[in-house]
Amino acid sequence: MSRFYFFLWLRWLIRVSLCSVLLASTVAAFITLFIYISQGMPALNAEVASALLAIAKFWFPLSWSLALLLVLFRSVKYLFNVPVAGYLLKLKVCGKEKFIEEIGYGDLVKVWRKWFMLLIWIVAAQMIFALAFTYLFSDYSGVFAWFSIYWLFGFILVAGYFSIILLANRCKRVKIKQC
């Protein structure tokens, strides 16, 4: 069973990482390109290239924050009906013992809300431990001086493992079936 959770989490981790970084990079590139075009497309030299890189670096974390929310919602669909290590997660029809074979995003709203709240609580617990560890063993003067989207993304990936394990216990519509 632990292999099932680990490999399911690993598939989820790769999907969330690739999709969110790709989407954020695309959005940041389009915003940078839009700004470049709206400024009259000056000739590319070292100064202009440096400015465009600074704009892209500014917009990447902002677009990654929004892309991550979208990708987290979309990623839940791909946890179901995929055999991993002899098991698979199945989603039940509301109030029935039948399982949904073709899962749509509308079927996932209630499950996603429960999973997302579970993810938030686990990330919050991780942040409390990280804050205590930072306060005790480092010399950062600000309480959250170290915190950024990059740290949050790491916390989300780690919390994803535990939230996938707890998903079947917290949500009555989610069941683990043996293949």
N, C-alpha and C positions, 0 to 999 in steps of 0.2 A: 504494500500500500504506500509506503514511503517513496518508492520509485515512481509510482503514479503521480503523487503530488509534486515531486521534484521535477520530473520531465514535463508535466503540464505547466508548472511555473516557469521552467526554462523556455518553453515555447511561447508563453505569454510575455516573458521578459524580452525575448528577441523581437517579437512582434511590436510591443510597445516602444522599445528603444528605437528600432529602425523607422517605424511609421512616424513617431513624434519628431525625431530629429530631421527626417526627410521633409515632413510637412513644415516644420519651423524654418528650415533652411530655404525652402521654396518661398514661403511668405516673406522672409527677410530679404531674399534676393529680389522678389518682385517690388517690394517697397523701396529698396535701394535703386533698382532700375527706374521706378517711377520718379523718384527724386532726381535722379541723374537726367532723365528726359525732361522733366519740368524745369530744370535749371538751364535748359538750352543745349544739352549735350556738349559741354566743353571738351576740348581736346584732352585725351588721356595723357597725363604726365605723372610724375611721382607724387605731386601734391594732391591732384585730383584722385588718384588711386588710393592714397592714404585716407582721404576724406570719405571715399566710398566704402572702404574697409571699416572705418570708424562707424559709419551709419549702419552697416550690416551687423557689426558687433553690438551696436546699441539695440537693434530691432530683434536680434536672434533670441535673447532670453525672454523678451516680451511675447514674441510669437510662439516660443516653445511653451510658455505657460498656458496659452490658449489651446495650442495643438495637443498638449498633454491631456487636457480635459476631454477633448473630442476623441482622442485615441483610446483613453481609458474606457469610454462608453462603448466604442466599437469593438474593443478587445474582448469584452465579456462574451460576445456572440461566439467567438472562436474557442471558448473553453468547452463548449458543449458538443456532444455527438462525435468526438474525435477519440478513437481508442488509443490509449497510452498505457503501456505496461500491463495489458490485460484488463483494464478498467476504462470506464468513460462516464462523464457527467451527463445526466439527462435532465431535461426540463419538463415538468409535468404541466398538463393543462389545468387551469384553475379549478379546484374542487373535484377533480377526477383523478383516476389512477392511470389515465392514458398519458403517454409521453408525446411531446411535440417533436416531429422528425425534421421539419424544415423551419428553423427558428428565424423569426424576423425581429427587427429592432423594437417593434411595438410589444413583442412578447417579453422583452427584457427590462422594461422600465422599472417595475417593482423589484425585480431581482437586483438590478444595477443599483437602485437606491440603497438597498440593504447592504450590498457588497461595498458600495462607496462609503457609506457611513462606517462600516467596519474598518475599511482602509484608513479613513480619517482618524479613527480612534487609535489604531495601531501606530500610525505615523506620529500622532500626538504623544503617545507613550515613548516612542523612540526619541522624539525631540526633547522630552523631559530628561531622559537619561543622557542624551548628548549634551544638553545644557549643563547638567550637573557635572558631567565629566569635563566639559570645557571650563567650567568655573573652578573646579578643583585642581586640574592638572595643566592649565595653560595660562598665558598671561594676557588674553584678550581683555580689553577694558570694557567694551560694550557687551551687553547681554547677547545680542544676536548679530554681532559684527561679522561672524563667520557664515551666517546663513544666507543662502542664495537659491536660485532655482536648481542649480547643480546639486546642492546638498539635498534639497527636497526631492529631486528625481531619484537619488540614491535611496532615500528613506522610503519612497513609494515602491521602488523595486523590491526592497527587503520586506516591506509590509505586505506586498502582493503575495508572497509565499504563504504567510500565515493567514491572510484573508481567504486564499483559495482553500486552505485546509478547513477553515471555520465556515465556509460558505454553505456546505451541505447541512451543517448543524443549525445555522441561523435562519436559513430559508427553507420552508417546508416544500416548496416547489422544485427544489434541486435534490436529485438523488444520484448516488453512485451505483452504477450497475457493472457487473462483471461480464466481460465479453465471452 
